[in-house]
Amino acid sequence: MRNNILGGLVIFMVVLTCLLMLDDISNPREKTSVNDSVQVEQIDNQTDLAVIENED
């Protein structure tokens, strides 16, 4: 009985892996590119690591 459960589990995992591989092969790859833009402001002669501006 125990061998049947292990054999069934192995067959299930193999079939699942094959189906996932077929799905990856059959779908065209989507080229998703995300352009993140970051603005950096440089100030001459500034040695502070971080500037925190508080509004009171």
mmCIF entry with sequence, helices, sheets and N, C-alpha, C, O atoms, coordinates in Angstrom:
data_MODEL
# 
_entry.id   MODEL 
# 
_entity.id                         1 
_entity.type                       polymer 
_entity.pdbx_number_of_molecules   1 
# 
_entity_poly.entity_id                      1 
_entity_poly.type                           'polypeptide(L)' 
_entity_poly.nstd_linkage                   no 
_entity_poly.nstd_monomer                   no 
_entity_poly.pdbx_seq_one_letter_code       MRNNILGGLVIFMVVLTCLLMLDDISNPREKTSVNDSVQVEQIDNQTDLAVIENED 
_entity_poly.pdbx_seq_one_letter_code_can   MRNNILGGLVIFMVVLTCLLMLDDISNPREKTSVNDSVQVEQIDNQTDLAVIENED 
_entity_poly.pdbx_strand_id                 A 
# 
loop_
_entity_poly_seq.entity_id 
_entity_poly_seq.num 
_entity_poly_seq.mon_id 
_entity_poly_seq.hetero 
1 1  MET n 
1 2  ARG n 
1 3  ASN n 
1 4  ASN n 
1 5  ILE n 
1 6  LEU n 
1 7  GLY n 
1 8  GLY n 
1 9  LEU n 
1 10 VAL n 
1 11 ILE n 
1 12 PHE n 
1 13 MET n 
1 14 VAL n 
1 15 VAL n 
1 16 LEU n 
1 17 THR n 
1 18 CYS n 
1 19 LEU n 
1 20 LEU n 
1 21 MET n 
1 22 LEU n 
1 23 ASP n 
1 24 ASP n 
1 25 ILE n 
1 26 SER n 
1 27 ASN n 
1 28 PRO n 
1 29 ARG n 
1 30 GLU n 
1 31 LYS n 
1 32 THR n 
1 33 SER n 
1 34 VAL n 
1 35 ASN n 
1 36 ASP n 
1 37 SER n 
1 38 VAL n 
1 39 GLN n 
1 40 VAL n 
1 41 GLU n 
1 42 GLN n 
1 43 ILE n 
1 44 ASP n 
1 45 ASN n 
1 46 GLN n 
1 47 THR n 
1 48 ASP n 
1 49 LEU n 
1 50 ALA n 
1 51 VAL n 
1 52 ILE n 
1 53 GLU n 
1 54 ASN n 
1 55 GLU n 
1 56 ASP n 
# 
_struct_asym.id          A 
_struct_asym.entity_id   1 
# 
_struct_conf.conf_type_id            HELX_P 
_struct_conf.id                      HELX_P1 
_struct_conf.pdbx_PDB_helix_id       AA1 
_struct_conf.beg_label_comp_id       ARG 
_struct_conf.beg_label_asym_id       A 
_struct_conf.beg_label_seq_id        2 
_struct_conf.pdbx_beg_PDB_ins_code   ? 
_struct_conf.end_label_comp_id       SER 
_struct_conf.end_label_asym_id       A 
_struct_conf.end_label_seq_id        26 
_struct_conf.pdbx_end_PDB_ins_code   ? 
_struct_conf.beg_auth_comp_id        ARG 
_struct_conf.beg_auth_asym_id        A 
_struct_conf.beg_auth_seq_id         2 
_struct_conf.end_auth_comp_id        SER 
_struct_conf.end_auth_asym_id        A 
_struct_conf.end_auth_seq_id         26 
_struct_conf.pdbx_PDB_helix_class    1 
_struct_conf.details                 ? 
_struct_conf.pdbx_PDB_helix_length   25 
# 
_struct_conf_type.id          HELX_P 
_struct_conf_type.criteria    ? 
_struct_conf_type.reference   ? 
# 
loop_
_atom_site.group_PDB 
_atom_site.id 
_atom_site.type_symbol 
_atom_site.label_atom_id 
_atom_site.label_alt_id 
_atom_site.label_comp_id 
_atom_site.label_asym_id 
_atom_site.label_entity_id 
_atom_site.label_seq_id 
_atom_site.pdbx_PDB_ins_code 
_atom_site.Cartn_x 
_atom_site.Cartn_y 
_atom_site.Cartn_z 
_atom_site.occupancy 
_atom_site.B_iso_or_equiv 
_atom_site.pdbx_formal_charge 
_atom_site.auth_seq_id 
_atom_site.auth_comp_id 
_atom_site.auth_asym_id 
_atom_site.auth_atom_id 
_atom_site.pdbx_PDB_model_num 
ATOM 1   N N  . MET A 1 1  ? 0.825  -1.196 0.000   1.00 0.00 ? 1  MET A N  1 
ATOM 2   C CA . MET A 1 1  ? 0.000  0.000  0.000   1.00 0.00 ? 1  MET A CA 1 
ATOM 3   C C  . MET A 1 1  ? 0.867  1.256  0.000   1.00 0.00 ? 1  MET A C  1 
ATOM 4   O O  . MET A 1 1  ? 0.577  2.226  -0.700  1.00 0.00 ? 1  MET A O  1 
ATOM 5   N N  . ARG A 1 2  ? 1.933  1.221  0.794   1.00 0.00 ? 2  ARG A N  1 
ATOM 6   C CA . ARG A 1 2  ? 2.799  2.392  0.897   1.00 0.00 ? 2  ARG A CA 1 
ATOM 7   C C  . ARG A 1 2  ? 3.511  2.651  -0.437  1.00 0.00 ? 2  ARG A C  1 
ATOM 8   O O  . ARG A 1 2  ? 3.688  3.805  -0.826  1.00 0.00 ? 2  ARG A O  1 
ATOM 9   N N  . ASN A 1 3  ? 3.915  1.601  -1.131  1.00 0.00 ? 3  ASN A N  1 
ATOM 10  C CA . ASN A 1 3  ? 4.590  1.753  -2.419  1.00 0.00 ? 3  ASN A CA 1 
ATOM 11  C C  . ASN A 1 3  ? 3.663  2.361  -3.459  1.00 0.00 ? 3  ASN A C  1 
ATOM 12  O O  . ASN A 1 3  ? 4.107  3.123  -4.318  1.00 0.00 ? 3  ASN A O  1 
ATOM 13  N N  . ASN A 1 4  ? 2.388  2.032  -3.390  1.00 0.00 ? 4  ASN A N  1 
ATOM 14  C CA . ASN A 1 4  ? 1.430  2.593  -4.337  1.00 0.00 ? 4  ASN A CA 1 
ATOM 15  C C  . ASN A 1 4  ? 1.284  4.097  -4.139  1.00 0.00 ? 4  ASN A C  1 
ATOM 16  O O  . ASN A 1 4  ? 1.198  4.849  -5.109  1.00 0.00 ? 4  ASN A O  1 
ATOM 17  N N  . ILE A 1 5  ? 1.256  4.530  -2.890  1.00 0.00 ? 5  ILE A N  1 
ATOM 18  C CA . ILE A 1 5  ? 1.119  5.968  -2.616  1.00 0.00 ? 5  ILE A CA 1 
ATOM 19  C C  . ILE A 1 5  ? 2.363  6.719  -3.083  1.00 0.00 ? 5  ILE A C  1 
ATOM 20  O O  . ILE A 1 5  ? 2.256  7.783  -3.692  1.00 0.00 ? 5  ILE A O  1 
ATOM 21  N N  . LEU A 1 6  ? 3.540  6.167  -2.799  1.00 0.00 ? 6  LEU A N  1 
ATOM 22  C CA . LEU A 1 6  ? 4.773  6.827  -3.234  1.00 0.00 ? 6  LEU A CA 1 
ATOM 23  C C  . LEU A 1 6  ? 4.897  6.839  -4.754  1.00 0.00 ? 6  LEU A C  1 
ATOM 24  O O  . LEU A 1 6  ? 5.325  7.832  -5.341  1.00 0.00 ? 6  LEU A O  1 
ATOM 25  N N  . GLY A 1 7  ? 4.525  5.740  -5.380  1.00 0.00 ? 7  GLY A N  1 
ATOM 26  C CA . GLY A 1 7  ? 4.565  5.687  -6.846  1.00 0.00 ? 7  GLY A CA 1 
ATOM 27  C C  . GLY A 1 7  ? 3.598  6.670  -7.471  1.00 0.00 ? 7  GLY A C  1 
ATOM 28  O O  . GLY A 1 7  ? 3.927  7.330  -8.456  1.00 0.00 ? 7  GLY A O  1 
ATOM 29  N N  . GLY A 1 8  ? 2.414  6.770  -6.908  1.00 0.00 ? 8  GLY A N  1 
ATOM 30  C CA . GLY A 1 8  ? 1.437  7.730  -7.411  1.00 0.00 ? 8  GLY A CA 1 
ATOM 31  C C  . GLY A 1 8  ? 1.904  9.167  -7.227  1.00 0.00 ? 8  GLY A C  1 
ATOM 32  O O  . GLY A 1 8  ? 1.677  10.022 -8.082  1.00 0.00 ? 8  GLY A O  1 
ATOM 33  N N  . LEU A 1 9  ? 2.556  9.418  -6.105  1.00 0.00 ? 9  LEU A N  1 
ATOM 34  C CA . LEU A 1 9  ? 3.077  10.764 -5.856  1.00 0.00 ? 9  LEU A CA 1 
ATOM 35  C C  . LEU A 1 9  ? 4.186  11.117 -6.842  1.00 0.00 ? 9  LEU A C  1 
ATOM 36  O O  . LEU A 1 9  ? 4.245  12.244 -7.335  1.00 0.00 ? 9  LEU A O  1 
ATOM 37  N N  . VAL A 1 10 ? 5.052  10.172 -7.125  1.00 0.00 ? 10 VAL A N  1 
ATOM 38  C CA . VAL A 1 10 ? 6.131  10.411 -8.094  1.00 0.00 ? 10 VAL A CA 1 
ATOM 39  C C  . VAL A 1 10 ? 5.561  10.664 -9.480  1.00 0.00 ? 10 VAL A C  1 
ATOM 40  O O  . VAL A 1 10 ? 5.997  11.584 -10.174 1.00 0.00 ? 10 VAL A O  1 
ATOM 41  N N  . ILE A 1 11 ? 4.589  9.854  -9.889  1.00 0.00 ? 11 ILE A N  1 
ATOM 42  C CA . ILE A 1 11 ? 3.967  10.039 -11.204 1.00 0.00 ? 11 ILE A CA 1 
ATOM 43  C C  . ILE A 1 11 ? 3.258  11.385 -11.266 1.00 0.00 ? 11 ILE A C  1 
ATOM 44  O O  . ILE A 1 11 ? 3.334  12.075 -12.283 1.00 0.00 ? 11 ILE A O  1 
ATOM 45  N N  . PHE A 1 12 ? 2.580  11.762 -10.208 1.00 0.00 ? 12 PHE A N  1 
ATOM 46  C CA . PHE A 1 12 ? 1.894  13.057 -10.171 1.00 0.00 ? 12 PHE A CA 1 
ATOM 47  C C  . PHE A 1 12 ? 2.888  14.205 -10.327 1.00 0.00 ? 12 PHE A C  1 
ATOM 48  O O  . PHE A 1 12 ? 2.634  15.143 -11.084 1.00 0.00 ? 12 PHE A O  1 
ATOM 49  N N  . MET A 1 13 ? 4.018  14.142 -9.618  1.00 0.00 ? 13 MET A N  1 
ATOM 50  C CA . MET A 1 13 ? 5.011  15.212 -9.704  1.00 0.00 ? 13 MET A CA 1 
ATOM 51  C C  . MET A 1 13 ? 5.630  15.286 -11.098 1.00 0.00 ? 13 MET A C  1 
ATOM 52  O O  . MET A 1 13 ? 5.883  16.378 -11.609 1.00 0.00 ? 13 MET A O  1 
ATOM 53  N N  . VAL A 1 14 ? 5.874  14.130 -11.714 1.00 0.00 ? 14 VAL A N  1 
ATOM 54  C CA . VAL A 1 14 ? 6.444  14.117 -13.065 1.00 0.00 ? 14 VAL A CA 1 
ATOM 55  C C  . VAL A 1 14 ? 5.466  14.721 -14.058 1.00 0.00 ? 14 VAL A C  1 
ATOM 56  O O  . VAL A 1 14 ? 5.858  15.524 -14.904 1.00 0.00 ? 14 VAL A O  1 
ATOM 57  N N  . VAL A 1 15 ? 4.201  14.346 -13.964 1.00 0.00 ? 15 VAL A N  1 
ATOM 58  C CA . VAL A 1 15 ? 3.187  14.895 -14.873 1.00 0.00 ? 15 VAL A CA 1 
ATOM 59  C C  . VAL A 1 15 ? 3.043  16.400 -14.654 1.00 0.00 ? 15 VAL A C  1 
ATOM 60  O O  . VAL A 1 15 ? 2.942  17.159 -15.618 1.00 0.00 ? 15 VAL A O  1 
ATOM 61  N N  . LEU A 1 16 ? 3.031  16.829 -13.413 1.00 0.00 ? 16 LEU A N  1 
ATOM 62  C CA . LEU A 1 16 ? 2.921  18.261 -13.115 1.00 0.00 ? 16 LEU A CA 1 
ATOM 63  C C  . LEU A 1 16 ? 4.109  19.031 -13.683 1.00 0.00 ? 16 LEU A C  1 
ATOM 64  O O  . LEU A 1 16 ? 3.937  20.113 -14.244 1.00 0.00 ? 16 LEU A O  1 
ATOM 65  N N  . THR A 1 17 ? 5.306  18.483 -13.541 1.00 0.00 ? 17 THR A N  1 
ATOM 66  C CA . THR A 1 17 ? 6.503  19.127 -14.086 1.00 0.00 ? 17 THR A CA 1 
ATOM 67  C C  . THR A 1 17 ? 6.438  19.213 -15.602 1.00 0.00 ? 17 THR A C  1 
ATOM 68  O O  . THR A 1 17 ? 6.791  20.240 -16.182 1.00 0.00 ? 17 THR A O  1 
ATOM 69  N N  . CYS A 1 18 ? 5.993  18.150 -16.243 1.00 0.00 ? 18 CYS A N  1 
ATOM 70  C CA . CYS A 1 18 ? 5.875  18.162 -17.706 1.00 0.00 ? 18 CYS A CA 1 
ATOM 71  C C  . CYS A 1 18 ? 4.864  19.185 -18.170 1.00 0.00 ? 18 CYS A C  1 
ATOM 72  O O  . CYS A 1 18 ? 5.097  19.879 -19.159 1.00 0.00 ? 18 CYS A O  1 
ATOM 73  N N  . LEU A 1 19 ? 3.736  19.293 -17.470 1.00 0.00 ? 19 LEU A N  1 
ATOM 74  C CA . LEU A 1 19 ? 2.724  20.277 -17.854 1.00 0.00 ? 19 LEU A CA 1 
ATOM 75  C C  . LEU A 1 19 ? 3.232  21.704 -17.674 1.00 0.00 ? 19 LEU A C  1 
ATOM 76  O O  . LEU A 1 19 ? 2.948  22.570 -18.501 1.00 0.00 ? 19 LEU A O  1 
ATOM 77  N N  . LEU A 1 20 ? 3.974  21.954 -16.610 1.00 0.00 ? 20 LEU A N  1 
ATOM 78  C CA . LEU A 1 20 ? 4.537  23.286 -16.410 1.00 0.00 ? 20 LEU A CA 1 
ATOM 79  C C  . LEU A 1 20 ? 5.574  23.622 -17.481 1.00 0.00 ? 20 LEU A C  1 
ATOM 80  O O  . LEU A 1 20 ? 5.645  24.760 -17.944 1.00 0.00 ? 20 LEU A O  1 
ATOM 81  N N  . MET A 1 21 ? 6.375  22.633 -17.873 1.00 0.00 ? 21 MET A N  1 
ATOM 82  C CA . MET A 1 21 ? 7.356  22.866 -18.931 1.00 0.00 ? 21 MET A CA 1 
ATOM 83  C C  . MET A 1 21 ? 6.668  23.150 -20.263 1.00 0.00 ? 21 MET A C  1 
ATOM 84  O O  . MET A 1 21 ? 7.098  24.033 -21.005 1.00 0.00 ? 21 MET A O  1 
ATOM 85  N N  . LEU A 1 22 ? 5.608  22.413 -20.571 1.00 0.00 ? 22 LEU A N  1 
ATOM 86  C CA . LEU A 1 22 ? 4.869  22.656 -21.803 1.00 0.00 ? 22 LEU A CA 1 
ATOM 87  C C  . LEU A 1 22 ? 4.219  24.035 -21.803 1.00 0.00 ? 22 LEU A C  1 
ATOM 88  O O  . LEU A 1 22 ? 4.164  24.699 -22.838 1.00 0.00 ? 22 LEU A O  1 
ATOM 89  N N  . ASP A 1 23 ? 3.737  24.455 -20.668 1.00 0.00 ? 23 ASP A N  1 
ATOM 90  C CA . ASP A 1 23 ? 3.132  25.776 -20.559 1.00 0.00 ? 23 ASP A CA 1 
ATOM 91  C C  . ASP A 1 23 ? 4.168  26.864 -20.799 1.00 0.00 ? 23 ASP A C  1 
ATOM 92  O O  . ASP A 1 23 ? 3.889  27.848 -21.485 1.00 0.00 ? 23 ASP A O  1 
ATOM 93  N N  . ASP A 1 24 ? 5.361  26.695 -20.240 1.00 0.00 ? 24 ASP A N  1 
ATOM 94  C CA . ASP A 1 24 ? 6.421  27.679 -20.448 1.00 0.00 ? 24 ASP A CA 1 
ATOM 95  C C  . ASP A 1 24 ? 6.878  27.718 -21.894 1.00 0.00 ? 24 ASP A C  1 
ATOM 96  O O  . ASP A 1 24 ? 7.167  28.790 -22.425 1.00 0.00 ? 24 ASP A O  1 
ATOM 97  N N  . ILE A 1 25 ? 6.946  26.562 -22.536 1.00 0.00 ? 25 ILE A N  1 
ATOM 98  C CA . ILE A 1 25 ? 7.409  26.513 -23.920 1.00 0.00 ? 25 ILE A CA 1 
ATOM 99  C C  . ILE A 1 25 ? 6.365  27.094 -24.863 1.00 0.00 ? 25 ILE A C  1 
ATOM 100 O O  . ILE A 1 25 ? 6.714  27.793 -25.814 1.00 0.00 ? 25 ILE A O  1 
ATOM 101 N N  . SER A 1 26 ? 5.092  26.816 -24.616 1.00 0.00 ? 26 SER A N  1 
ATOM 102 C CA . SER A 1 26 ? 4.039  27.214 -25.552 1.00 0.00 ? 26 SER A CA 1 
ATOM 103 C C  . SER A 1 26 ? 3.714  28.699 -25.489 1.00 0.00 ? 26 SER A C  1 
ATOM 104 O O  . SER A 1 26 ? 3.307  29.273 -26.499 1.00 0.00 ? 26 SER A O  1 
ATOM 105 N N  . ASN A 1 27 ? 3.878  29.332 -24.350 1.00 0.00 ? 27 ASN A N  1 
ATOM 106 C CA . ASN A 1 27 ? 3.575  30.756 -24.243 1.00 0.00 ? 27 ASN A CA 1 
ATOM 107 C C  . ASN A 1 27 ? 4.769  31.585 -24.682 1.00 0.00 ? 27 ASN A C  1 
ATOM 108 O O  . ASN A 1 27 ? 5.899  31.331 -24.266 1.00 0.00 ? 27 ASN A O  1 
ATOM 109 N N  . PRO A 1 28 ? 4.511  32.590 -25.537 1.00 0.00 ? 28 PRO A N  1 
ATOM 110 C CA . PRO A 1 28 ? 5.632  33.466 -25.925 1.00 0.00 ? 28 PRO A CA 1 
ATOM 111 C C  . PRO A 1 28 ? 6.072  34.297 -24.735 1.00 0.00 ? 28 PRO A C  1 
ATOM 112 O O  . PRO A 1 28 ? 5.272  34.657 -23.871 1.00 0.00 ? 28 PRO A O  1 
ATOM 113 N N  . ARG A 1 29 ? 7.336  34.588 -24.709 1.00 0.00 ? 29 ARG A N  1 
ATOM 114 C CA . ARG A 1 29 ? 7.858  35.383 -23.604 1.00 0.00 ? 29 ARG A CA 1 
ATOM 115 C C  . ARG A 1 29 ? 7.433  36.827 -23.778 1.00 0.00 ? 29 ARG A C  1 
ATOM 116 O O  . ARG A 1 29 ? 7.589  37.422 -24.844 1.00 0.00 ? 29 ARG A O  1 
ATOM 117 N N  . GLU A 1 30 ? 6.900  37.366 -22.713 1.00 0.00 ? 30 GLU A N  1 
ATOM 118 C CA . GLU A 1 30 ? 6.497  38.764 -22.731 1.00 0.00 ? 30 GLU A CA 1 
ATOM 119 C C  . GLU A 1 30 ? 7.669  39.611 -22.256 1.00 0.00 ? 30 GLU A C  1 
ATOM 120 O O  . GLU A 1 30 ? 8.257  39.359 -21.204 1.00 0.00 ? 30 GLU A O  1 
ATOM 121 N N  . LYS A 1 31 ? 7.989  40.603 -23.043 1.00 0.00 ? 31 LYS A N  1 
ATOM 122 C CA . LYS A 1 31 ? 9.081  41.483 -22.651 1.00 0.00 ? 31 LYS A CA 1 
ATOM 123 C C  . LYS A 1 31 ? 8.497  42.621 -21.830 1.00 0.00 ? 31 LYS A C  1 
ATOM 124 O O  . LYS A 1 31 ? 7.890  43.550 -22.362 1.00 0.00 ? 31 LYS A O  1 
ATOM 125 N N  . THR A 1 32 ? 8.691  42.529 -20.553 1.00 0.00 ? 32 THR A N  1 
ATOM 126 C CA . THR A 1 32 ? 8.217  43.574 -19.666 1.00 0.00 ? 32 THR A CA 1 
ATOM 127 C C  . THR A 1 32 ? 9.418  44.336 -19.156 1.00 0.00 ? 32 THR A C  1 
ATOM 128 O O  . THR A 1 32 ? 10.295 43.791 -18.486 1.00 0.00 ? 32 THR A O  1 
ATOM 129 N N  . SER A 1 33 ? 9.429  45.587 -19.486 1.00 0.00 ? 33 SER A N  1 
ATOM 130 C CA . SER A 1 33 ? 10.524 46.423 -19.011 1.00 0.00 ? 33 SER A CA 1 
ATOM 131 C C  . SER A 1 33 ? 9.930  47.574 -18.218 1.00 0.00 ? 33 SER A C  1 
ATOM 132 O O  . SER A 1 33 ? 9.003  48.253 -18.660 1.00 0.00 ? 33 SER A O  1 
ATOM 133 N N  . VAL A 1 34 ? 10.473 47.765 -17.075 1.00 0.00 ? 34 VAL A N  1 
ATOM 134 C CA . VAL A 1 34 ? 10.008 48.828 -16.196 1.00 0.00 ? 34 VAL A CA 1 
ATOM 135 C C  . VAL A 1 34 ? 11.113 49.860 -16.117 1.00 0.00 ? 34 VAL A C  1 
ATOM 136 O O  . VAL A 1 34 ? 12.243 49.568 -15.726 1.00 0.00 ? 34 VAL A O  1 
ATOM 137 N N  . ASN A 1 35 ? 10.761 51.059 -16.494 1.00 0.00 ? 35 ASN A N  1 
ATOM 138 C CA . ASN A 1 35 ? 11.737 52.139 -16.445 1.00 0.00 ? 35 ASN A CA 1 
ATOM 139 C C  . ASN A 1 35 ? 11.470 52.976 -15.208 1.00 0.00 ? 35 ASN A C  1 
ATOM 140 O O  . ASN A 1 35 ? 10.495 53.725 -15.146 1.00 0.00 ? 35 ASN A O  1 
ATOM 141 N N  . ASP A 1 36 ? 12.335 52.842 -14.240 1.00 0.00 ? 36 ASP A N  1 
ATOM 142 C CA . ASP A 1 36 ? 12.233 53.648 -13.033 1.00 0.00 ? 36 ASP A CA 1 
ATOM 143 C C  . ASP A 1 36 ? 13.185 54.821 -13.176 1.00 0.00 ? 36 ASP A C  1 
ATOM 144 O O  . ASP A 1 36 ? 14.367 54.654 -13.479 1.00 0.00 ? 36 ASP A O  1 
ATOM 145 N N  . SER A 1 37 ? 12.656 55.986 -12.955 1.00 0.00 ? 37 SER A N  1 
ATOM 146 C CA . SER A 1 37 ? 13.509 57.162 -13.052 1.00 0.00 ? 37 SER A CA 1 
ATOM 147 C C  . SER A 1 37 ? 13.695 57.763 -11.661 1.00 0.00 ? 37 SER A C  1 
ATOM 148 O O  . SER A 1 37 ? 12.749 57.924 -10.889 1.00 0.00 ? 37 SER A O  1 
ATOM 149 N N  . VAL A 1 38 ? 14.923 58.077 -11.384 1.00 0.00 ? 38 VAL A N  1 
ATOM 150 C CA . VAL A 1 38 ? 15.270 58.656 -10.099 1.00 0.00 ? 38 VAL A CA 1 
ATOM 151 C C  . VAL A 1 38 ? 16.025 59.944 -10.373 1.00 0.00 ? 38 VAL A C  1 
ATOM 152 O O  . VAL A 1 38 ? 16.956 59.977 -11.178 1.00 0.00 ? 38 VAL A O  1 
ATOM 153 N N  . GLN A 1 39 ? 15.614 60.996 -9.698  1.00 0.00 ? 39 GLN A N  1 
ATOM 154 C CA . GLN A 1 39 ? 16.300 62.270 -9.858  1.00 0.00 ? 39 GLN A CA 1 
ATOM 155 C C  . GLN A 1 39 ? 17.239 62.467 -8.683  1.00 0.00 ? 39 GLN A C  1 
ATOM 156 O O  . GLN A 1 39 ? 16.851 62.341 -7.521  1.00 0.00 ? 39 GLN A O  1 
ATOM 157 N N  . VAL A 1 40 ? 18.472 62.775 -9.011  1.00 0.00 ? 40 VAL A N  1 
ATOM 158 C CA . VAL A 1 40 ? 19.486 62.992 -7.989  1.00 0.00 ? 40 VAL A CA 1 
ATOM 159 C C  . VAL A 1 40 ? 19.931 64.442 -8.088  1.00 0.00 ? 40 VAL A C  1 
ATOM 160 O O  . VAL A 1 40 ? 20.276 64.935 -9.162  1.00 0.00 ? 40 VAL A O  1 
ATOM 161 N N  . GLU A 1 41 ? 19.916 65.103 -6.958  1.00 0.00 ? 41 GLU A N  1 
ATOM 162 C CA . GLU A 1 41 ? 20.328 66.500 -6.917  1.00 0.00 ? 41 GLU A CA 1 
ATOM 163 C C  . GLU A 1 41 ? 21.649 66.579 -6.170  1.00 0.00 ? 41 GLU A C  1 
ATOM 164 O O  . GLU A 1 41 ? 21.747 66.184 -5.008  1.00 0.00 ? 41 GLU A O  1 
ATOM 165 N N  . GLN A 1 42 ? 22.663 67.096 -6.853  1.00 0.00 ? 42 GLN A N  1 
ATOM 166 C CA . GLN A 1 42 ? 23.961 67.230 -6.214  1.00 0.00 ? 42 GLN A CA 1 
ATOM 167 C C  . GLN A 1 42 ? 24.169 68.672 -5.805  1.00 0.00 ? 42 GLN A C  1 
ATOM 168 O O  . GLN A 1 42 ? 23.918 69.607 -6.567  1.00 0.00 ? 42 GLN A O  1 
ATOM 169 N N  . ILE A 1 43 ? 24.634 68.820 -4.586  1.00 0.00 ? 43 ILE A N  1 
ATOM 170 C CA . ILE A 1 43 ? 24.926 70.141 -4.049  1.00 0.00 ? 43 ILE A CA 1 
ATOM 171 C C  . ILE A 1 43 ? 26.413 70.177 -3.739  1.00 0.00 ? 43 ILE A C  1 
ATOM 172 O O  . ILE A 1 43 ? 26.942 69.285 -3.075  1.00 0.00 ? 43 ILE A O  1 
ATOM 173 N N  . ASP A 1 44 ? 27.088 71.225 -4.231  1.00 0.00 ? 44 ASP A N  1 
ATOM 174 C CA . ASP A 1 44 ? 28.522 71.344 -4.013  1.00 0.00 ? 44 ASP A CA 1 
ATOM 175 C C  . ASP A 1 44 ? 28.834 71.631 -2.555  1.00 0.00 ? 44 ASP A C  1 
ATOM 176 O O  . ASP A 1 44 ? 28.113 72.367 -1.881  1.00 0.00 ? 44 ASP A O  1 
ATOM 177 N N  . ASN A 1 45 ? 29.918 71.037 -2.082  1.00 0.00 ? 45 ASN A N  1 
ATOM 178 C CA . ASN A 1 45 ? 30.437 71.240 -0.732  1.00 0.00 ? 45 ASN A CA 1 
ATOM 179 C C  . ASN A 1 45 ? 29.443 70.863 0.359   1.00 0.00 ? 45 ASN A C  1 
ATOM 180 O O  . ASN A 1 45 ? 29.413 71.509 1.406   1.00 0.00 ? 45 ASN A O  1 
ATOM 181 N N  . GLN A 1 46 ? 28.655 69.866 0.146   1.00 0.00 ? 46 GLN A N  1 
ATOM 182 C CA . GLN A 1 46 ? 27.713 69.396 1.156   1.00 0.00 ? 46 GLN A CA 1 
ATOM 183 C C  . GLN A 1 46 ? 28.217 68.059 1.673   1.00 0.00 ? 46 GLN A C  1 
ATOM 184 O O  . GLN A 1 46 ? 28.451 67.141 0.886   1.00 0.00 ? 46 GLN A O  1 
ATOM 185 N N  . THR A 1 47 ? 28.387 67.936 2.976   1.00 0.00 ? 47 THR A N  1 
ATOM 186 C CA . THR A 1 47 ? 28.923 66.709 3.551   1.00 0.00 ? 47 THR A CA 1 
ATOM 187 C C  . THR A 1 47 ? 27.873 65.911 4.310   1.00 0.00 ? 47 THR A C  1 
ATOM 188 O O  . THR A 1 47 ? 28.189 64.840 4.828   1.00 0.00 ? 47 THR A O  1 
ATOM 189 N N  . ASP A 1 48 ? 26.643 66.390 4.395   1.00 0.00 ? 48 ASP A N  1 
ATOM 190 C CA . ASP A 1 48 ? 25.588 65.665 5.103   1.00 0.00 ? 48 ASP A CA 1 
ATOM 191 C C  . ASP A 1 48 ? 25.228 64.403 4.323   1.00 0.00 ? 48 ASP A C  1 
ATOM 192 O O  . ASP A 1 48 ? 25.179 64.408 3.093   1.00 0.00 ? 48 ASP A O  1 
ATOM 193 N N  . LEU A 1 49 ? 24.982 63.339 5.051   1.00 0.00 ? 49 LEU A N  1 
ATOM 194 C CA . LEU A 1 49 ? 24.574 62.102 4.399   1.00 0.00 ? 49 LEU A CA 1 
ATOM 195 C C  . LEU A 1 49 ? 23.098 62.136 4.025   1.00 0.00 ? 49 LEU A C  1 
ATOM 196 O O  . LEU A 1 49 ? 22.701 61.599 2.990   1.00 0.00 ? 49 LEU A O  1 
ATOM 197 N N  . ALA A 1 50 ? 22.293 62.763 4.861   1.00 0.00 ? 50 ALA A N  1 
ATOM 198 C CA . ALA A 1 50 ? 20.863 62.837 4.592   1.00 0.00 ? 50 ALA A CA 1 
ATOM 199 C C  . ALA A 1 50 ? 20.348 64.172 5.091   1.00 0.00 ? 50 ALA A C  1 
ATOM 200 O O  . ALA A 1 50 ? 20.803 64.685 6.113   1.00 0.00 ? 50 ALA A O  1 
ATOM 201 N N  . VAL A 1 51 ? 19.416 64.717 4.375   1.00 0.00 ? 51 VAL A N  1 
ATOM 202 C CA . VAL A 1 51 ? 18.782 65.983 4.753   1.00 0.00 ? 51 VAL A CA 1 
ATOM 203 C C  . VAL A 1 51 ? 17.310 65.705 4.987   1.00 0.00 ? 51 VAL A C  1 
ATOM 204 O O  . VAL A 1 51 ? 16.618 65.209 4.098   1.00 0.00 ? 51 VAL A O  1 
ATOM 205 N N  . ILE A 1 52 ? 16.837 66.017 6.162   1.00 0.00 ? 52 ILE A N  1 
ATOM 206 C CA . ILE A 1 52 ? 15.432 65.813 6.506   1.00 0.00 ? 52 ILE A CA 1 
ATOM 207 C C  . ILE A 1 52 ? 14.790 67.174 6.671   1.00 0.00 ? 52 ILE A C  1 
ATOM 208 O O  . ILE A 1 52 ? 15.226 67.995 7.478   1.00 0.00 ? 52 ILE A O  1 
ATOM 209 N N  . GLU A 1 53 ? 13.757 67.396 5.898   1.00 0.00 ? 53 GLU A N  1 
ATOM 210 C CA . GLU A 1 53 ? 13.065 68.678 5.973   1.00 0.00 ? 53 GLU A CA 1 
ATOM 211 C C  . GLU A 1 53 ? 11.747 68.461 6.692   1.00 0.00 ? 53 GLU A C  1 
ATOM 212 O O  . GLU A 1 53 ? 10.917 67.665 6.254   1.00 0.00 ? 53 GLU A O  1 
ATOM 213 N N  . ASN A 1 54 ? 11.555 69.173 7.802   1.00 0.00 ? 54 ASN A N  1 
ATOM 214 C CA . ASN A 1 54 ? 10.328 69.076 8.594   1.00 0.00 ? 54 ASN A CA 1 
ATOM 215 C C  . ASN A 1 54 ? 9.543  70.353 8.467   1.00 0.00 ? 54 ASN A C  1 
ATOM 216 O O  . ASN A 1 54 ? 10.102 71.449 8.497   1.00 0.00 ? 54 ASN A O  1 
ATOM 217 N N  . GLU A 1 55 ? 8.226  70.206 8.322   1.00 0.00 ? 55 GLU A N  1 
ATOM 218 C CA . GLU A 1 55 ? 7.346  71.370 8.324   1.00 0.00 ? 55 GLU A CA 1 
ATOM 219 C C  . GLU A 1 55 ? 6.646  71.433 9.675   1.00 0.00 ? 55 GLU A C  1 
ATOM 220 O O  . GLU A 1 55 ? 5.853  70.554 10.012  1.00 0.00 ? 55 GLU A O  1 
ATOM 221 N N  . ASP A 1 56 ? 6.941  72.468 10.441  1.00 0.00 ? 56 ASP A N  1 
ATOM 222 C CA . ASP A 1 56 ? 6.317  72.621 11.764  1.00 0.00 ? 56 ASP A CA 1 
ATOM 223 C C  . ASP A 1 56 ? 5.131  73.539 11.720  1.00 0.00 ? 56 ASP A C  1 
ATOM 224 O O  . ASP A 1 56 ? 4.494  73.774 12.746  1.00 0.00 ? 56 ASP A O  1 
# 
